[in-house]
Amino acid sequence: MKSIRLSKYLTVLLITITPFYSCEDYLTVDPVSSFGPDYVFSNVQNATKAIYGVYSALGGDQGYGIRISMYYAYDNDEMMGQDPGTADNERRDIAHYNVQPSNTQLAAPFNQLYRGIERANLCIYYIPKMDMYSNGSTSEKNELKRLYGEALTLRAQFYFELIRNWGDVPAQFIPSSFTTDLFLEKTDRDLIYDQLLADLELAATLVPWRDEVPAEERITQGAVRALRARIALAAGGYSLHGTQMTRRADFLALYTIARDETKAIIDAGRHQLNPSFQAVFKDAICGQTIEPNGEVIWEVGMTGGSSATGDSKLGYYNGPRANGKGNSALRVLPTTFYAFDPEDTRRDVTCAIYNVDASQNKVATQLNSIFDGKYRRDWIQPSAFESNAQYFGLNWVMIRYSDVLLMYAEAENELSGPAQAYDAINQVRRRGFGKPINTPDASVDVPAGLTKAEFFDVLMKERMLELCGEGIRKYDLIRWNLLGTRLTAVKQEMTDLIAGNPPYENVPDVMYYQPNQPTLNWVTSFYDPAPGVPPVGATSVAWRTSTIQVTLIDVLAYAFTPGKSELFPFHTTSIDANPKLVQNEGY
């Protein structure tokens, strides 16, 4: 278990938030208590519980427990969402861009994000007005400042998630009880971004670094700065306006913010890469412990114990099946598997090419059935092998230090070229290959002398290899204005793989492994088209097959429409509830 889990406070704090009401469904906070703000914000303990109430809006089925993390981020050029089968007007249609305003998976996450905003607005309004904020003891003032910074950061994350999925959205920065008109028009996303960036700049002065407070799942200064960098890159990138992908004229100023914030984290030395890529996910996330190096800068704390409102379905909805249990809904594309160098240790963490049978032995799957491996049922401790549960308390990783290094490299390259960006990307690569992180190594380092464009191409691939399955790739491609281009390209790449065209001429048709083993022991190579006679007792798996066409190529993002699909529609209930909310183009 985590050393401190935010979830243990939730049943207390949710009865301490004053109910405020709005005419709009997505700004309504359910009436759960008669306690007023004078009570809730009367002391540090109660204010802390109020902040935990804001945190709680991140989790559960409608948050990063499944829908935002595992429905909204697909399809992209690294992974595919659940096999569409037939149109379902829910998760399958979202993944493959066949989404309609009536889609059943749109309204509740949208509403929950706004509930989080309303709770954050209450804390942001009242905490600085508390007498203790100015006149309390040093410890009281420091803790209240931290709570204020956390509220600003959480509100920024809620708005960021709304913007990257819906574009311009109604924005409110004060509690609903103080507004005169609850029917809000859309606010230009650039204005919202500017507010969030200003809020996070303030929050960074209020929130401590990770090594200044107990190890837990709360936001620390590294998370504030990393989120500010991520938002700055999104604000400075392309986004859909009407039917056109455009970017702000001042995008270089936003890249400067991203460069400066990531550099501040790097220079502070409070966060480091874990020497083992596997340990980040197997030992820390699936092992439910705090990652000791600070690589996991921010993770969404989940409750554990089968709660649709505060837990996650990580390890159930995704990853390999175990003992016939699980969905295995997300699949890594075969081109992603072959994008990894054979010596890259990240490949076999990211790509799980097996299910687990009733005897707890690994059964290999085919090239068209590679599951995302960072959240695995068979890595969860205690073992989830016999459990019929769908919730295992696995936290969703929001930001890792490797992403900070790669954001720094991207921003520096955009602003000044790659000269000062090599070390950051090479640290990530060296760790991926199991090399000493801070020692130059020509065998894995990015070669010097690249142009800005060449370095960007390398970085674009490196972000896929490092961050695959973490809900980032689709939004990267959108802000680079490459989503449609890459979706088309990866389909052609998979076509070339089936045909054995370069660079896939050495992909075998059949792979062999030793069956009935608790570890997956391949006895032939992924890079040898003529493996020869396999050892006695080996079992064959059809590897490069034409089924890739019908199971992946034909269905990947099959309904994607440029100039429309980069954003979701607003759900019909949201439009009905607010007469001033205008539907997004094309819906």
Residue pairs with C-beta under 8 A, 6 or more apart in sequence:
1 288
1 289
1 304
2 216
2 217
2 288
2 289
2 290
2 301
2 395
3 214
3 215
3 216
3 289
3 290
4 214
4 215
4 216
4 217
5 216
5 217
5 301
5 303
5 304
6 52
6 55
6 56
6 216
6 217
6 218
6 301
7 56
7 59
7 301
7 302
7 303
7 304
7 310
7 393
9 48
9 49
9 52
10 52
10 53
10 56
10 303
10 310
12 49
13 49
13 50
13 51
13 52
13 53
13 56
14 32
14 33
14 53
14 56
15 32
15 33
15 35
16 33
16 35
16 39
16 40
16 46
16 49
16 50
16 53
17 29
17 32
17 33
17 35
17 40
17 50
17 53
17 119
17 122
18 33
18 35
18 36
18 37
18 40
18 122
19 29
19 30
19 31
19 32
19 33
20 29
20 118
20 122
20 175
20 176
20 177
21 28
21 29
21 31
21 176
21 177
22 28
22 29
22 118
22 176
22 182
23 182
23 183
23 577
23 578
24 114
24 170
24 182
24 183
24 184
24 574
24 577
24 578
25 107
25 111
25 573
25 574
25 577
26 110
26 111
26 113
26 114
26 115
26 574
26 577
27 114
27 117
27 118
27 172
27 176
27 182
28 111
28 115
29 115
29 118
29 119
29 176
30 115
37 122
37 126
39 46
40 46
40 47
40 49
40 50
40 126
41 47
41 50
41 126
41 127
41 129
41 130
42 130
43 132
44 132
44 136
44 140
44 143
44 144
44 147
47 123
47 126
47 127
47 130
47 144
47 147
48 143
48 147
50 119
50 122
50 123
51 123
51 147
51 150
51 151
51 154
53 119
54 116
54 119
54 120
54 123
54 150
54 151
54 154
54 155
55 150
55 154
55 218
55 301
56 309
56 310
57 63
57 112
57 113
57 115
57 116
57 119
57 154
57 158
58 64
58 116
58 154
58 157
58 300
59 65
59 300
59 301
59 302
59 303
59 309
59 310
59 311
59 312
60 112
60 307
60 308
60 309
60 310
60 311
60 312
61 67
61 108
61 308
61 309
61 313
62 68
62 108
62 109
62 111
62 112
63 109
63 112
63 113
63 300
64 300
64 312
64 396
64 398
65 302
65 308
65 310
65 311
65 312
65 313
65 314
65 391
65 396
66 312
66 313
66 314
66 317
67 91
67 105
67 108
67 109
68 109
68 161
68 471
69 312
69 314
69 396
69 471
70 81
70 313
70 314
70 317
70 318
70 329
70 330
70 471
71 81
71 91
71 94
71 95
71 105
72 94
72 109
72 165
72 471
72 568
73 471
73 472
73 473
73 474
73 475
74 80
74 81
74 94
74 95
74 330
74 474
75 81
75 95
75 96
75 97
75 474
75 487
75 556
75 557
75 560
76 473
76 474
76 477
76 483
76 486
76 487
77 333
77 335
77 336
77 464
77 473
77 477
77 486
77 487
77 489
77 490
78 332
78 333
78 336
78 464
78 468
78 469
78 473
79 330
79 331
79 332
79 333
79 336
79 372
79 468
79 469
79 473
80 95
80 330
80 331
80 333
80 552
80 555
80 556
81 91
81 92
81 94
81 95
81 96
81 329
81 330
82 91
82 92
82 95
82 327
82 329
82 330
83 92
83 329
83 331
83 551
83 555
84 92
84 93
84 95
84 96
84 98
84 555
84 558
85 92
87 93
87 98
89 100
89 102
89 103
89 104
90 103
90 104
90 105
91 105
91 329
92 98
93 99
93 100
93 103
93 559
94 103
94 105
94 106
94 568
96 555
96 556
96 557
96 558
96 559
96 560
97 557
97 558
97 559
97 560
97 561
97 565
98 558
98 559
99 106
99 565
99 568
99 569
100 569
100 587
101 569
101 570
101 571
101 572
101 575
101 583
101 587
102 571
102 572
103 569
103 571
106 568
106 569
106 570
106 571
107 571
107 573
107 574
110 162
110 166
110 570
110 571
110 574
113 158
113 159
113 161
113 162
114 158
114 162
116 154
116 155
116 158
117 155
117 158
117 159
117 172
118 175
118 176
120 151
120 152
120 154
120 155
120 158
121 155
121 172
121 173
121 174
121 175
121 176
122 175
123 147
123 148
123 151
124 148
124 151
124 152
124 155
124 173
125 174
125 175
125 178
127 133
127 144
127 147
127 148
127 151
128 148
130 136
130 144
132 140
132 141
132 144
133 141
133 144
133 145
133 148
134 141
136 144
142 208
145 206
145 207
146 206
146 207
146 208
146 213
148 203
148 206
149 202
149 203
149 204
149 205
149 206
149 207
149 219
149 224
150 203
150 207
150 218
150 219
152 199
152 200
152 202
152 203
152 206
153 199
153 200
153 203
153 207
153 219
153 223
153 224
153 227
154 219
155 173
155 196
155 199
156 196
156 199
156 200
156 203
156 227
156 228
156 231
157 227
157 398
159 169
159 171
159 192
159 196
160 196
160 227
160 230
160 231
160 234
162 169
163 169
163 189
163 192
163 193
163 234
163 239
164 234
164 239
164 475
164 478
165 567
165 568
166 567
166 568
166 570
166 584
167 189
167 239
167 240
167 241
167 567
167 584
168 186
168 187
168 188
168 189
169 186
169 187
169 189
169 192
170 184
170 185
170 186
170 187
170 578
170 580
170 581
171 184
171 187
171 191
171 192
171 195
172 179
172 184
173 195
176 182
183 578
183 579
183 580
184 578
184 580
184 581
185 580
185 581
185 582
186 581
186 582
189 235
189 239
190 235
190 248
193 231
193 234
193 235
194 235
196 231
197 228
197 231
197 232
197 235
197 257
200 224
200 225
200 227
200 228
200 231
201 228
203 224
204 221
204 224
204 225
204 228
207 219
207 220
207 221
207 223
207 224
208 220
208 221
209 220
209 221
209 222
209 268
209 270
210 220
210 221
210 222
210 270
210 271
210 294
210 297
211 270
211 294
212 220
213 220
215 290
216 290
217 299
217 300
217 301
217 395
219 298
220 297
220 298
221 270
222 265
222 268
222 270
222 271
222 294
222 297
222 298
222 401
222 404
223 297
223 298
223 398
223 399
225 261
225 262
225 264
225 265
226 261
226 262
226 265
226 297
226 298
226 399
226 403
226 404
226 407
227 298
227 399
228 257
228 258
228 261
229 257
229 258
229 259
229 261
229 262
229 404
229 407
229 408
229 411
230 258
230 399
230 403
230 407
232 254
232 255
232 257
232 258
232 261
233 254
233 255
233 258
233 407
233 410
233 411
233 479
234 475
234 479
235 248
235 251
235 254
236 247
236 248
236 250
236 251
236 252
236 253
236 254
236 255
236 258
236 479
237 247
237 251
237 478
237 479
237 480
237 481
238 245
238 246
238 247
238 478
238 479
238 480
238 481
239 245
239 246
239 247
239 478
239 479
239 566
240 478
240 563
240 564
240 566
240 567
240 585
242 585
243 563
243 564
243 585
243 586
244 563
245 481
245 563
245 566
247 481
248 254
252 414
252 415
255 411
255 414
255 415
256 411
256 415
258 407
258 408
258 410
258 411
259 408
259 411
259 412
259 415
262 404
262 405
262 407
262 408
262 411
263 408
265 271
265 297
265 401
265 404
266 404
266 405
266 408
266 424
270 294
271 293
271 294
271 295
271 297
271 401
271 404
272 293
272 294
272 295
272 401
272 437
273 293
273 295
273 401
273 402
273 405
273 427
273 428
273 431
273 437
274 280
274 284
274 291
274 292
274 293
274 295
274 431
275 431
275 437
276 283
276 345
277 345
277 346
277 349
277 431
277 432
278 345
278 349
279 291
280 291
280 295
280 296
280 400
281 349
281 373
281 374
281 375
281 379
282 349
282 376
282 379
283 289
283 291
284 290
284 291
284 292
284 296
285 291
285 296
285 299
285 374
285 375
285 394
285 395
285 397
286 315
286 375
286 376
286 379
286 380
286 381
286 394
287 379
287 381
288 304
288 380
288 381
288 393
288 394
288 395
290 296
293 401
294 401
295 400
295 401
295 402
296 397
296 400
296 401
297 398
297 399
297 400
297 401
297 404
298 397
298 398
298 399
299 395
299 396
299 397
299 398
300 312
300 395
300 396
300 398
301 395
302 310
302 311
302 312
302 314
302 391
302 393
302 394
302 395
302 396
303 310
303 311
303 393
304 311
304 391
304 392
304 393
305 311
305 391
305 393
306 389
306 390
306 391
307 391
308 391
311 391
311 392
311 393
312 391
312 392
312 393
312 394
312 395
312 396
313 390
313 391
314 375
314 392
314 394
314 395
314 396
315 326
315 375
315 376
315 377
315 379
315 380
315 384
315 392
315 394
316 325
316 326
316 327
316 377
316 389
316 390
316 391
316 392
317 326
317 327
317 329
317 330
317 390
318 327
318 328
318 329
318 330
318 371
318 372
318 375
318 469
319 326
319 328
319 352
319 371
319 372
319 373
319 375
319 376
319 377
320 326
320 328
320 352
320 354
320 355
320 356
320 365
320 371
320 373
320 376
320 377
320 378
321 327
321 328
321 355
321 356
321 377
322 355
322 356
322 360
322 377
322 378
322 384
322 385
323 356
323 357
323 358
323 360
323 385
323 386
324 358
325 377
325 384
325 387
325 388
326 377
328 355
328 369
328 371
330 371
330 372
330 469
331 368
331 369
331 370
331 371
331 372
331 552
332 350
332 351
332 370
332 371
332 372
332 373
332 468
332 469
333 370
333 490
333 494
333 552
333 556
334 367
334 368
334 370
334 494
334 497
334 548
334 552
335 490
335 493
335 494
335 497
336 350
336 351
336 370
336 464
336 468
337 347
337 351
337 367
337 370
337 526
338 497
338 503
338 504
338 507
338 526
339 461
339 464
339 465
340 346
340 347
340 350
340 351
340 465
341 347
341 433
342 526
342 527
343 433
344 432
344 433
344 465
345 432
345 433
345 434
346 432
346 465
346 466
348 373
349 373
349 374
350 372
350 373
350 374
350 465
350 468
350 469
351 370
351 371
351 372
351 373
352 370
352 371
352 372
352 373
352 376
353 364
353 365
353 369
353 370
353 371
353 520
354 362
354 363
354 364
354 365
354 520
355 362
355 363
355 365
356 362
356 363
356 377
356 378
356 385
357 363
359 516
360 378
360 385
360 518
361 515
361 516
361 517
361 518
362 517
362 518
362 519
362 520
363 515
364 511
364 513
364 520
364 522
364 539
364 541
365 371
365 541
366 541
366 542
366 543
366 545
366 547
367 507
367 543
367 544
367 545
367 548
368 545
368 547
368 548
368 551
368 552
369 551
372 468
372 469
373 469
374 469
374 470
375 394
375 469
377 384
377 385
377 392
378 384
378 385
380 392
380 394
384 392
396 471
397 470
400 467
400 470
402 428
402 431
402 466
402 467
403 466
403 467
403 472
405 424
405 425
405 427
405 428
406 424
406 425
406 428
406 459
406 462
406 463
406 466
406 467
408 421
408 424
409 418
409 421
409 422
409 424
409 425
409 455
409 459
410 421
410 456
410 459
410 463
412 418
412 420
412 421
412 424
413 421
413 452
413 455
413 456
413 459
414 452
414 456
417 451
417 452
417 455
418 450
418 451
418 452
418 455
421 455
421 459
422 445
422 446
422 448
425 446
425 458
425 459
425 462
426 440
426 441
426 444
426 445
426 446
427 437
427 438
428 462
428 466
429 444
429 445
429 446
429 462
430 436
430 437
430 438
430 439
430 441
430 444
430 445
431 437
432 444
432 465
432 466
433 441
433 443
433 444
435 441
435 443
435 444
446 455
446 458
450 458
460 476
460 480
460 482
463 472
463 473
463 476
464 473
467 473
474 483
477 483
477 486
478 566
483 560
483 566
484 560
484 562
487 556
487 557
487 560
490 556
491 553
491 556
494 548
494 549
494 552
494 553
495 549
495 553
496 502
496 504
497 504
497 507
497 544
497 548
498 544
498 545
498 546
498 548
498 549
500 507
500 529
500 544
504 544
505 529
506 527
506 528
506 529
507 526
507 527
507 529
507 543
507 544
508 524
508 525
508 526
508 527
508 528
508 529
508 530
508 531
508 543
508 544
509 529
509 542
509 543
509 544
509 545
510 524
510 531
510 540
510 541
510 542
510 543
511 522
511 524
511 526
511 540
511 541
511 543
512 522
512 523
512 524
512 531
512 534
512 535
512 538
512 539
512 540
512 541
513 520
513 521
513 522
513 523
513 538
513 539
513 541
514 521
514 523
514 535
514 537
514 538
514 539
515 537
515 538
515 539
523 534
523 535
523 538
524 531
524 534
524 538
525 531
534 540
559 565
561 586
563 585
563 586
564 585
564 586
564 587
567 584
568 584
569 583
569 584
569 587
570 581
570 583
570 584
570 587
574 581
575 581
575 583
